[in-house]
């Protein structure tokens, strides 16, 4: 069953795999695309350490994915706050375009120059605000966005700071724009997909659930940790960051609770998700996942997961 999202993306299903930092690679991205969704490279895709050349690894990963699938692949462009330098995003854009990528997930406040360059290249622009508002969504449309991701507070990764949940965010964004909206935040099974559609979304944007799939590069011990955990194990360690409980994260959560709002930078100093989620050093860093992690209890293949999520679109 086709809709406006599948028509724009050229996919079988209205599903985009979210770009988890450090945790995507060619194998996962190609598997998502081959199963009917849009596979998306996130920041540091395929990298194991900061010592590796990020651009060289990125180009290698794109070429590998293109050997594994003939379908559409997306690249993430993470924007800095307005007024700051966007040269890194521009470099990622230029190199990706040179390798044939024509789908871009652009995260952050809309930047007129970056949006213009994506559209001038004839590429598809998927806009995702870190703190979605109807006004920002309308600005994204004005600048040429083809699709909008409406992200609720339920999500994993770097979360919105305004506290509006997915059930609140999706309808207010869908009502504000005429282009299709995809729902993000806490979608782990078909019930979440159905709820998203009932709220006015025309597709879904899923990250956390893909962390525990057979093709994901998430460390095996971390997959087991996620499957054994519940929402009660999540700590708010910064204004825009949750993590499963460990000693370091409990320290940061206590500091944040006591009024220290620099704790997000402290999670970066610890290496972000790389130590615990990629390398399996569970006590060394954060394990970030959406608030619906109680529903993540198995490790399916990507194809099995997408088949389940998209069962109403067969």
C-alpha angles and dihedrals in degrees: 000000000000128000137168093284095053090046092053095044099038090230134133093235135034093244132119122191108226120239105249110195112252091353105087128080140159094279095055095040094049092046091055092048093046089051092055105268132098111268112213131199113223130200114300092012110184094001122129099188143008088249090074120088104257097204094048092049091047093053091047091050092050091051091048092050091049088057091052099048141022093202131095121296127191132212125207122235109193110200126210119227115288113283094028127107115283097183094116092054089047091052092050089049094050095047093045093050090050089057094050102262110152103171121075131184104207113198127195137026109345112266114203095211096050093044090050093050092050093049094043088057090057091245130144115253120209109190122208123180119204089216105025120211131166090243093054091046090053090050089052089054091049090054093051109270113167096195134014128213113213107204123198130203089255093077129107125233118038102358132204114268098214094075097229110147127223091261089057099039103048100058095042091053094041090052092049099057139041097217122085119280127208120207121231133182129071099003107146105142142018092279089064090049092051092048091050091053092048089054093056103269119134095201145004136249110208129186117145095051091057090057089076102050128110093251096049118108091219108131112265092235089052092051088054091048092053093048091050094049135083136200088270088068093061120102128196100230099169138006089270104024139075128183140180112259123278132138096269093045091048088055091051092045090053091048091049092047089053091055105271105139095178092079094103089064088050090057088054091051088055089055100264112241095339101089099045105026102036102028099030097237092144096183095046103070149344130316105200122191137149123276092253093068091125085080093057100089105132138049106228127172114265090251092053092049095049091045089056096044093047099041091123090057099054 
